Amino acid sequence: MLLSVAAALALAAQPSSPWLDEARVLVEQLRFADAIGRLEVARQVRSLEPDELRQVLELLAYCQVAEGRRDAAEATYTTMLQAEPWMQLKSSPKVMEAFEAAKTRLFPADYVRLEQKAAPSGFAAFTLIDPWNQVRAVTLFERRDAGEWTETALTEEAGHAYRFPLSVTGEEQLEWYVEAHTETTIAAHVASRENPLVLKSARQEPIAVIAPPLPKVMPASRVAGIVVLGLGVVIGAVATGLAVGGTNLRQAARDPSRAPGDFADTARIAESEGQRQQTWAMGLFIGAGAGVATGVVLVW
């Protein structure tokens, strides 16, 4: 008798081994109907590992055949084969009839397929689906830059998987395809020699590097103009000082309030020195003006 749905849900999160162990005991006692009830609950356990689920379903199908429920057994085997197309089974003739019927309905006699899978960068990966165990070799064909084709026999990994590297360098182009061979024919392929898959290296576009602007180098003429302009300003300042000093000396020489005595001599000396400084000042003013004018022309 099947357990109630409430009991099944309550036990759905528990390990399946107690139910599976109990079902095995019931099978040994030839109580197949009771075993089916336990196994129907066990298959609903969410924490089942793939291998545990396979054991549950295999025993369930066996019990269904024993109870004369052939259609149910074929449905159970169909579920198993969809998850594991390469599944092989050895059992009693009645069990094998149900298994082979489910397999034949699901997979034609010549069914072979290469199913591409996700792979890390630089690799390709496939799963070989070969329910009738017909394939004898899986071969990778490659050529680079339209050269000669080369063949590489691929080695099967766990789970009927094949994985192999695909790499290109520089401006290289790689063409490739894969074939699964039986004893006499190509049973399945991915691409072909006439229409291969193409792998090209990613073109590296030149990277535009924006360099900071170089500091502007001041022309030599402008540098010279600044120097001359500065020199003209300095000379003008000196000339101003001399002009002021000369004027002061000459005014002092004409001062009637100065003490008598050597007034005439000191007045003449002061007058002469004042004139000399004013003369120098005049010359320097002329030079300063010329320097400023020249500097302005060179700077601009």
TAGIZI-V32802 format. One record per residue. RES is the residue in three letters. PSI is psi in whole degrees, -180 to 180 (999 if undefined). Layout:
BEGIN
res->RES psi->PSI
res->RES psi->PSI
END
This chain:
BEGIN
res->MET psi->136
res->LEU psi->142
res->LEU psi->160
res->SER psi->157
res->VAL psi->-38
res->ALA psi->-43
res->ALA psi->-39
res->ALA psi->-44
res->LEU psi->-36
res->ALA psi->-29
res->LEU psi->7
res->ALA psi->-29
res->ALA psi->-2
res->GLN psi->158
res->PRO psi->150
res->SER psi->-19
res->SER psi->-40
res->PRO psi->-41
res->TRP psi->-42
res->LEU psi->-43
res->ASP psi->-41
res->GLU psi->-39
res->ALA psi->-38
res->ARG psi->-41
res->VAL psi->-42
res->LEU psi->-36
res->VAL psi->-42
res->GLU psi->-29
res->GLN psi->5
res->LEU psi->25
res->ARG psi->68
res->PHE psi->-37
res->ALA psi->-44
res->ASP psi->-39
res->ALA psi->-39
res->ILE psi->-41
res->GLY psi->-45
res->ARG psi->-40
res->LEU psi->-34
res->GLU psi->-35
res->VAL psi->-43
res->ALA psi->-36
res->ARG psi->-15
res->GLN psi->-6
res->VAL psi->122
res->ARG psi->-24
res->SER psi->10
res->LEU psi->133
res->GLU psi->155
res->PRO psi->-41
res->ASP psi->-37
res->GLU psi->-43
res->LEU psi->-40
res->ARG psi->-43
res->GLN psi->-42
res->VAL psi->-49
res->LEU psi->-38
res->GLU psi->-43
res->LEU psi->-36
res->LEU psi->-47
res->ALA psi->-39
res->TYR psi->-46
res->CYS psi->-37
res->GLN psi->-40
res->VAL psi->-44
res->ALA psi->-31
res->GLU psi->4
res->GLY psi->16
res->ARG psi->69
res->ARG psi->-45
res->ASP psi->-41
res->ALA psi->-39
res->ALA psi->-44
res->GLU psi->-38
res->ALA psi->-39
res->THR psi->-43
res->TYR psi->-33
res->THR psi->-43
res->THR psi->-41
res->MET psi->-42
res->LEU psi->-30
res->GLN psi->-35
res->ALA psi->-28
res->GLU psi->78
res->PRO psi->-28
res->TRP psi->11
res->MET psi->136
res->GLN psi->150
res->LEU psi->141
res->LYS psi->118
res->SER psi->-164
res->SER psi->160
res->PRO psi->-42
res->LYS psi->-40
res->VAL psi->-43
res->MET psi->-33
res->GLU psi->-44
res->ALA psi->-42
res->PHE psi->-48
res->GLU psi->-35
res->ALA psi->-44
res->ALA psi->-41
res->LYS psi->-42
res->THR psi->-38
res->ARG psi->-34
res->LEU psi->-37
res->PHE psi->122
res->PRO psi->165
res->ALA psi->-28
res->ASP psi->19
res->TYR psi->121
res->VAL psi->138
res->ARG psi->141
res->LEU psi->117
res->GLU psi->118
res->GLN psi->139
res->LYS psi->163
res->ALA psi->144
res->ALA psi->157
res->PRO psi->161
res->SER psi->134
res->GLY psi->5
res->PHE psi->160
res->ALA psi->148
res->ALA psi->143
res->PHE psi->155
res->THR psi->131
res->LEU psi->119
res->ILE psi->106
res->ASP psi->74
res->PRO psi->-32
res->TRP psi->10
res->ASN psi->51
res->GLN psi->-27
res->VAL psi->135
res->ARG psi->-20
res->ALA psi->146
res->VAL psi->125
res->THR psi->138
res->LEU psi->130
res->PHE psi->133
res->GLU psi->151
res->ARG psi->148
res->ARG psi->131
res->ASP psi->48
res->ALA psi->28
res->GLY psi->-152
res->GLU psi->146
res->TRP psi->139
res->THR psi->152
res->GLU psi->140
res->THR psi->122
res->ALA psi->124
res->LEU psi->145
res->THR psi->132
res->GLU psi->133
res->GLU psi->-174
res->ALA psi->144
res->GLY psi->26
res->HIS psi->36
res->ALA psi->151
res->TYR psi->135
res->ARG psi->139
res->PHE psi->153
res->PRO psi->149
res->LEU psi->118
res->SER psi->147
res->VAL psi->156
res->THR psi->153
res->GLY psi->-132
res->GLU psi->19
res->GLU psi->150
res->GLN psi->131
res->LEU psi->127
res->GLU psi->141
res->TRP psi->158
res->TYR psi->166
res->VAL psi->140
res->GLU psi->142
res->ALA psi->122
res->HIS psi->135
res->THR psi->-167
res->GLU psi->-29
res->THR psi->-12
res->THR psi->169
res->ILE psi->110
res->ALA psi->-30
res->ALA psi->155
res->HIS psi->158
res->VAL psi->114
res->ALA psi->-169
res->SER psi->173
res->ARG psi->-34
res->GLU psi->-32
res->ASN psi->72
res->PRO psi->163
res->LEU psi->146
res->VAL psi->132
res->LEU psi->124
res->LYS psi->149
res->SER psi->144
res->ALA psi->126
res->ARG psi->129
res->GLN psi->105
res->GLU psi->142
res->PRO psi->136
res->ILE psi->124
res->ALA psi->114
res->VAL psi->118
res->ILE psi->104
res->ALA psi->146
res->PRO psi->145
res->PRO psi->137
res->LEU psi->145
res->PRO psi->137
res->LYS psi->131
res->VAL psi->123
res->MET psi->131
res->PRO psi->149
res->ALA psi->-34
res->SER psi->-37
res->ARG psi->-40
res->VAL psi->-46
res->ALA psi->-38
res->GLY psi->-40
res->ILE psi->-41
res->VAL psi->-47
res->VAL psi->-40
res->LEU psi->-43
res->GLY psi->-42
res->LEU psi->-39
res->GLY psi->-39
res->VAL psi->-42
res->VAL psi->-45
res->ILE psi->-40
res->GLY psi->-38
res->ALA psi->-42
res->VAL psi->-44
res->ALA psi->-39
res->THR psi->-43
res->GLY psi->-43
res->LEU psi->-41
res->ALA psi->-44
res->VAL psi->-43
res->GLY psi->-42
res->GLY psi->-42
res->THR psi->-42
res->ASN psi->-43
res->LEU psi->-45
res->ARG psi->-36
res->GLN psi->-39
res->ALA psi->-35
res->ALA psi->-27
res->ARG psi->7
res->ASP psi->113
res->PRO psi->-12
res->SER psi->0
res->ARG psi->153
res->ALA psi->146
res->PRO psi->178
res->GLY psi->-105
res->ASP psi->28
res->PHE psi->-43
res->ALA psi->-43
res->ASP psi->-50
res->THR psi->-32
res->ALA psi->-43
res->ARG psi->-43
res->ILE psi->-45
res->ALA psi->-41
res->GLU psi->-44
res->SER psi->-45
res->GLU psi->-39
res->GLY psi->-43
res->GLN psi->-42
res->ARG psi->-44
res->GLN psi->-37
res->GLN psi->-34
res->THR psi->-47
res->TRP psi->-40
res->ALA psi->-42
res->MET psi->-46
res->GLY psi->-41
res->LEU psi->-37
res->PHE psi->-42
res->ILE psi->-46
res->GLY psi->-40
res->ALA psi->-43
res->GLY psi->-42
res->ALA psi->-41
res->GLY psi->-43
res->VAL psi->-44
res->ALA psi->-44
res->THR psi->-45
res->GLY psi->-42
res->VAL psi->-42
res->VAL psi->-44
res->LEU psi->-38
res->VAL psi->-43
res->TRP psi->999
END
